[in-house]
Amino acid sequence: MDKSAFELNARSWREKALEVSLHYGAGKDEAEDIAQDVMLRLWQMHDELEQYRSIEAIVALMAKHLLRNHQRRKPSETLDEAIVVSLNTSPHEELENKENDEWLSAKLQQLPTTQRTLLYMRQVERKSHEEIATLLGIEITSVSTLLARARRTLLEEIKRRNK
């Protein structure tokens, strides 16, 4: 197939590739990429296209296979922990968990800034006592003392709440 014949049919083939990609679950951008890849492959084999009865069938098959390959290469998505929890808990338990999270967040905000910062660095950022002491320019014993105070305060609040 020569260049001018290819150009005459290229638009309809591209539309077919888009249609097939979207039909099999591709997003708009992904479908555009697939259509572009199909057109590139068709051009690479333009000399051999006349031997096929239905080029549209080839376009559809290419788009389908390229999409599958593209989807296989994507990293598998992991379920968010919150979604997993919601699948395994009742609505009542979800509400309790939400209320507990809100209560704990409020209590954390009530801690003195230094204690809250140290607790965050230790529990969330997983920094060692030595790293925290170096970053904040304080003694390691001070880090231990402030963390113990913050934890004790939170424990007392939890005990009061559960009475």
C-alpha positions in Angstrom: 0.0 0.0 0.0 1.4 3.4 -1.0 1.5 6.5 1.2 -1.5 8.2 -0.3 -3.7 5.1 0.1 -2.6 4.7 3.7 -3.3 8.4 4.4 -6.9 8.0 3.0 -7.7 5.2 5.4 -5.6 6.3 8.4 -8.3 8.4 10.0 -10.9 5.6 10.1 -8.3 3.1 11.3 -7.3 5.4 14.1 -11.0 5.9 15.1 -11.4 2.1 15.1 -8.4 1.7 17.4 -9.7 4.4 19.8 -13.2 2.8 19.8 -11.8 -0.7 20.6 -9.5 0.6 23.3 -12.3 2.5 25.0 -14.6 -0.5 24.7 -12.1 -2.7 26.5 -11.7 -0.3 29.4 -8.9 2.1 28.5 -9.1 5.6 29.7 -9.1 8.4 27.2 -5.4 9.1 27.3 -4.5 5.5 27.3 -6.8 4.9 24.3 -5.0 7.7 22.5 -1.6 6.1 23.2 -2.9 2.7 22.0 -4.3 4.3 18.8 -1.0 6.0 18.1 0.9 2.7 18.6 -1.5 0.9 16.3 -1.0 3.5 13.6 2.8 3.3 14.0 2.6 -0.5 13.6 0.3 -0.2 10.6 2.7 2.2 8.9 5.6 -0.2 9.6 3.8 -2.9 7.8 2.1 -0.7 5.1 3.7 -2.7 2.3 2.0 -5.9 3.4 -1.4 -4.5 4.2 -2.9 -5.2 0.8 -2.7 -9.0 1.4 -5.2 -8.8 4.3 -9.0 -9.0 3.7 -10.0 -6.7 6.6 -7.5 -4.2 7.8 -10.1 -3.0 10.3 -10.1 -6.4 11.9 -6.3 -6.2 12.2 -6.6 -2.7 13.8 -9.1 -4.0 16.3 -7.0 -7.0 17.2 -3.9 -4.9 17.5 -5.6 -2.4 19.8 -7.0 -5.1 22.0 -3.6 -6.8 22.3 -1.7 -3.6 22.9 -4.2 -2.6 25.6 -3.8 -5.9 27.3 0.0 -5.7 27.2 -0.2 -2.1 28.5 -2.4 -3.2 31.4 -0.2 -6.1 32.3 2.8 -3.8 32.6 1.0 -1.5 35.0 1.9 -2.1 38.7 -1.0 -3.8 40.4 -3.0 -1.5 42.6 -3.2 -2.4 46.3 -6.3 -1.8 48.2 -6.1 1.2 50.5 -6.1 0.1 54.2 -9.2 2.1 54.8 -11.0 0.3 52.0 -10.0 -3.1 53.4 -11.2 -2.1 56.9 -14.5 -1.0 55.5 -14.9 -4.3 53.7 -14.3 -6.3 56.9 -16.3 -4.1 59.4 -19.9 -3.3 60.0 -21.2 0.3 59.6 -21.4 0.6 63.4 -17.7 -0.5 63.8 -16.8 2.0 61.0 -18.5 4.8 62.9 -16.8 3.8 66.1 -13.4 3.7 64.4 -14.0 7.2 62.9 -15.0 8.6 66.2 -12.0 7.1 67.9 -9.7 8.5 65.2 -11.2 12.0 65.6 -11.0 11.8 69.4 -7.3 10.7 69.2 -6.5 13.5 66.7 -8.0 16.0 69.0 -6.1 14.7 72.0 -2.9 14.7 70.0 -3.5 18.4 69.1 -3.9 19.2 72.8 -0.4 17.9 73.6 2.4 20.5 73.9 4.0 21.3 70.6 7.3 19.7 71.5 5.8 16.5 72.7 3.5 16.3 69.7 6.5 16.9 67.3 8.6 14.3 69.0 5.8 11.7 69.0 5.2 12.4 65.3 8.9 12.0 64.5 9.1 8.8 66.5 5.8 7.1 65.5 5.1 8.3 62.0 8.6 9.1 60.6 10.1 6.2 62.5 13.2 8.2 63.6 15.4 6.9 66.3 15.9 8.7 69.6 19.4 9.7 68.4 18.2 11.1 65.1 15.5 13.1 66.9 18.0 14.5 69.4 20.4 15.5 66.6 17.7 17.1 64.5 16.3 19.1 67.4 19.6 19.8 69.1 18.6 18.3 72.5 19.9 15.4 74.6 18.8 11.8 74.0 17.6 11.6 77.6 15.3 14.6 76.9 13.9 12.9 73.9 13.1 9.8 76.0 11.6 11.9 78.8 9.4 14.0 76.5 8.2 10.9 74.6 7.3 9.1 77.8 5.4 12.2 79.0 3.4 12.4 75.8 2.6 8.7 75.9 1.6 8.8 79.5 -0.7 11.8 78.9 -2.4 10.0 76.0 -2.7 6.8 78.1 -4.4 8.7 80.9 -6.8 10.3 78.5 -7.7 6.9 77.1 -8.3 5.5 80.5 -10.5 8.4 81.4 -12.5 7.9 78.2 -13.0 4.2 78.7 -14.3 4.5 82.3 
